[in-house]
Amino acid sequence: MNRRKELQNEFGVKGRAMGVFQIVNGRDGKRYVASSPTLDSAWRREKFMLDAGSHPNSALQQAYKAQAGADFRFGIVERLALDDGAGQGGEEAEAGKPALGRGAVRAYRDALKRLERKWLDELRPYEPEGYNRAPAER
């Protein structure tokens, strides 16, 4: 097995924190809600984009710039419960660890989107009270 494949399998079976997070503006209470397959690095990633002026959410970006990044807080709303056996049935990774199969990756991605939708429906962080754009009519 080549080194790249080994690293991909190791990353796939390593316990990752997936879930929904929010960025709250402490001055006006507006919030931005999103999901991430890597909660551990979500704030660093979001903050980097905000600091660089390249965040895809323009309303959040404008508020962050206007306040010079002050009073914005990151919080985890809910973690996605990962099944211990999610990678079972896949090809074998190094040292007998199961690789995370395509089906499991797809299932986690779908579960993450459902979890995000649940919290968007519950918190309703849509403009103008929040930073998220309202969903298109279903």
N, C-alpha and C positions, 0 to 999 in steps of 0.2 A: 504494500500500500504506500502511495507516495505521501510525502510530508503534508501537502496541502489537504489531502483527503483526511489524514489523521487529525489535523487541527480542526477541520469542519466537524468531524464526528465528535471530537472532544468538546467543542463548543455546543453541539447539539444535545449531548447528554448531560452537560453540566447544568446544575440547577440554576435557572435564571428567574429573576423576578419579573413577571409580566403583569401588566395591569393598567389601570386608569389613574391619571394624575390631573392636578389642577394647578394653575398659576393664578394667584389672587392678588389684585391690586389693593393694598392696604389702605389707600387713600379714599377710594370710592366703592370698594367691595366688588367690583367687576371681576369676573373670572373667565379663564380659558380652560376648557376641559378637553383632554385628548388621551389616547392610549399609546402604550409603548411595549414592544416585546423585550425591552431592556430598561426596566425602571431604574436600575442602579445608575445608569448614565443619562437618563432622560433630562434631568435638570441641567447637567453640564452641556448637553447638546442644545437644549432650548436657550439657555443663557448665552452660549456662544453665538447662536444665530441672532439673538436680540442685540448683543453687544456689537456684532458685525453689521447690524442694520439690514439683515437678510431674512428675517423671520417671514414665513409665508402668510401669516395672519397680519394684515396691514394695520388693523385697528389696535391690536396688542403692541405691534412694533411702534406705532406713533405714540401711544401712551407711555411705553417704556422709555422712549427717547425724550419725551417731554419731561419726565421725572428723573432723567439721568439714571434710570435703573433702581431708584430708591423705592422702598416699601412694596416690593414684589416678593411674594412668598410662594414656595413650591410645596405641594403636599400630595401625598398618595391618597387617592380616594378609595380604591379597592384593588387588591392583588388577585390575579387569576390563579385559582387553585390548580396546580399542575398534577396530573395523575402520575403516580409513581411508575406505572407500567406503560406510559405513553410511547416509549421508544421500542417496546417489545415487538418482536416479529420482523424487525428490520435486519439489515445486514449487520454483521458483527464488526464492532469498532475495535480499537486496540485493547489489549488485556481483557478480552471477553465482555467488554461493556457493550450493550446494545446501541446501535446507531439510531438516530431519530429518523424514522421513515418519512417519506413525502406526505403520506396520509396524516400522520400525526402533526406534522408542521402545518398542514392545511387546516386541520381541526383546531389547533391552537390559534391560528390566525383568525378563523371564523369566530371562535369563542371570544377572542379579544375584541373583535368588532361588535359582537352582541353586548358585551359588558360595557363598552364605550357608549353604545346606543342607549342602554339602560340608564346610565348616569346622565347623558345628555337629556333624555326624556324627564328624568327626575329633577335635575338641577336647573334645567332650562337656561343655560348661560348664553342666550342669544342676544345679538345686538338689538336695542341699544343698552340693555341691562347687563350684558356680558360682551365677550369678545368673539364667541363662535358665531358663524353665519347660520341662519335658520335653514333647516333642511328643505329641499324642494318638496312640494306637495306630493304625497304618495298616492 
